[in-house]
Amino acid sequence: MPIPGPVDSIESLLAEDDRPAPAGRPWVAANMVGSVDGAFARDGRSGGLSSEADRAVFRALRACADVVLVAAGTARTERYRRPVEAGGTRARLAVVSGSLEVPEDQPFLTGAGPDPILYHPSSSDPARLPAGLEPRVAGSDRVELPLVLSDLHADGARMVLCEGGPGLLGQLVACSALDELFVTVSPTLVGGDQVGLVGHGGPYDHGLGLHRVLREDDMLFLTYRSPREPA
Ligand SMILES: NC(=O)c1ccc[n+]([C@@H]2O[C@H](COP(=O)([O-])OP(=O)(O)OC[C@H]3O[C@@H](n4cnc5c(N)ncnc54)[C@H](OP(=O)(O)O)[C@@H]3O)[C@@H](O)[C@H]2O)c1
């Protein structure tokens, strides 16, 4: 079970991978860090599971993406900024929300780069949203991810990078729209109730093929790809 030798540049390695966009939507990758027992957060945040190498992968993936897609809960908890402000990428942020609860001091409301897109269902009224967002309807009672992906495709996006949270990742799995999954396995056991990298929907029967294994010290970096339906 060989693991490749030292990688000169994680940016080049990830950027050189082929990611052919399927018909009608962008290529969809997701990036998550988890403990060995599948916890997605420690003390409510993912940072406690991360490392410098994991942050390097996080940045390298963002550099490949046209859009960073995130659920509103994660954007609020992790105090999301515009990806261009966070460095190393031209990607635009897209946030999925039903409540349209965006704190006035949410960092992504200001800064360089285009205003983030805020996908919401038609049942919620964007009139009370703060400035600094571009609201778009995608669904009636809740946001439907296939509508989000076809809308981003119409914008010209070729790669969307989902950064969670787990519930949003589960929704991508549920609609068979996950092409590539990056999982950093953090060498720790956490337990508790913040366990389950794809949330608590399902059960799903979504097979994956192992595309790459990297490691740094005790941390593993796994890349999986979803098998393509025969054309
Ligand atoms: N380990 C990792 O890599 C990683 C990555 C990301 C997040 N996390 C962690 O995950 C936790 C947050 O996860 P979470 O499950 O609590 O929240 P979440 O999945 O990030 O966000 C849930 C919220 O997203 C919105 N949402 C999701 N799907 C929607 C849909 N189809 N339609 C409308 N709105 C939708 C809703 O926002 P509204 O409430 O605005 O309606 C919902 O309350 C945090 O602890 C964070 O640190 C870990």
PDBQT file of the ligand as one rigid body, heavy atoms in Angstrom, charges set to zero:
ROOT
HETATM    1  N1  LIG A 301     -14.784  19.234   9.759  1.00  0.00    +0.000 N 
HETATM    2  C1  LIG A 301     -15.034  19.992   8.728  1.00  0.00    +0.000 C 
HETATM    3  O1  LIG A 301     -14.362  19.930   7.702  1.00  0.00    +0.000 OA
HETATM    4  C2  LIG A 301     -16.163  20.970   8.811  1.00  0.00    +0.000 A 
HETATM    5  C3  LIG A 301     -16.571  21.682   7.684  1.00  0.00    +0.000 A 
HETATM    6  C4  LIG A 301     -17.630  22.571   7.807  1.00  0.00    +0.000 A 
HETATM    7  C5  LIG A 301     -18.256  22.723   9.019  1.00  0.00    +0.000 A 
HETATM    8  N2  LIG A 301     -17.830  22.032  10.087  1.00  0.00    +0.000 N 
HETATM    9  C6  LIG A 301     -18.491  22.185  11.381  1.00  0.00    +0.000 C 
HETATM   10  O2  LIG A 301     -19.845  21.828  11.230  1.00  0.00    +0.000 OA
HETATM   11  C7  LIG A 301     -20.618  22.565  12.167  1.00  0.00    +0.000 C 
HETATM   12  C8  LIG A 301     -21.742  23.251  11.426  1.00  0.00    +0.000 C 
HETATM   13  O3  LIG A 301     -22.525  22.282  10.838  1.00  0.00    +0.000 OA
HETATM   14  P1  LIG A 301     -24.099  22.304  11.009  1.00  0.00    +0.000 P 
HETATM   15  O4  LIG A 301     -24.599  21.003  10.454  1.00  0.00    +0.000 OA
HETATM   16  O5  LIG A 301     -24.436  22.731  12.366  1.00  0.00    +0.000 OA
HETATM   17  O6  LIG A 301     -24.497  23.480  10.081  1.00  0.00    +0.000 OA
HETATM   18  P2  LIG A 301     -24.296  23.677   8.529  1.00  0.00    +0.000 P 
HETATM   19  O7  LIG A 301     -24.597  22.420   7.772  1.00  0.00    +0.000 OA
HETATM   20  O8  LIG A 301     -23.010  24.332   8.270  1.00  0.00    +0.000 OA
HETATM   21  O9  LIG A 301     -25.453  24.738   8.303  1.00  0.00    +0.000 OA
HETATM   22  C9  LIG A 301     -26.792  24.407   8.491  1.00  0.00    +0.000 C 
HETATM   23  C10 LIG A 301     -27.554  25.562   7.947  1.00  0.00    +0.000 C 
HETATM   24  O10 LIG A 301     -27.323  25.693   6.547  1.00  0.00    +0.000 OA
HETATM   25  C11 LIG A 301     -28.498  26.123   5.906  1.00  0.00    +0.000 C 
HETATM   26  N3  LIG A 301     -28.927  25.082   5.004  1.00  0.00    +0.000 N 
HETATM   27  C12 LIG A 301     -28.328  23.908   4.756  1.00  0.00    +0.000 A 
HETATM   28  N4  LIG A 301     -28.968  23.261   3.774  1.00  0.00    +0.000 NA
HETATM   29  C13 LIG A 301     -30.008  24.036   3.417  1.00  0.00    +0.000 A 
HETATM   30  C14 LIG A 301     -31.048  23.910   2.425  1.00  0.00    +0.000 A 
HETATM   31  N5  LIG A 301     -31.129  22.860   1.625  1.00  0.00    +0.000 N 
HETATM   32  N6  LIG A 301     -31.932  24.905   2.332  1.00  0.00    +0.000 NA
HETATM   33  C15 LIG A 301     -31.863  25.996   3.120  1.00  0.00    +0.000 A 
HETATM   34  N7  LIG A 301     -30.888  26.186   4.048  1.00  0.00    +0.000 NA
HETATM   35  C16 LIG A 301     -29.993  25.202   4.189  1.00  0.00    +0.000 A 
HETATM   36  C17 LIG A 301     -29.492  26.415   7.006  1.00  0.00    +0.000 C 
HETATM   37  O11 LIG A 301     -29.203  27.760   7.315  1.00  0.00    +0.000 OA
HETATM   38  P3  LIG A 301     -30.177  28.770   8.058  1.00  0.00    +0.000 P 
HETATM   39  O12 LIG A 301     -30.048  28.407   9.505  1.00  0.00    +0.000 OA
HETATM   40  O13 LIG A 301     -29.625  30.110   7.741  1.00  0.00    +0.000 OA
HETATM   41  O14 LIG A 301     -31.544  28.514   7.515  1.00  0.00    +0.000 OA
HETATM   42  C18 LIG A 301     -29.048  25.458   8.093  1.00  0.00    +0.000 C 
HETATM   43  O15 LIG A 301     -29.470  25.837   9.375  1.00  0.00    +0.000 OA
HETATM   44  C19 LIG A 301     -19.695  23.546  12.834  1.00  0.00    +0.000 C 
HETATM   45  O16 LIG A 301     -19.281  22.988  14.055  1.00  0.00    +0.000 OA
HETATM   46  C20 LIG A 301     -18.522  23.609  11.898  1.00  0.00    +0.000 C 
HETATM   47  O17 LIG A 301     -17.316  23.917  12.553  1.00  0.00    +0.000 OA
HETATM   48  C21 LIG A 301     -16.808  21.143  10.013  1.00  0.00    +0.000 A 
ENDROOT
TORSDOF 0
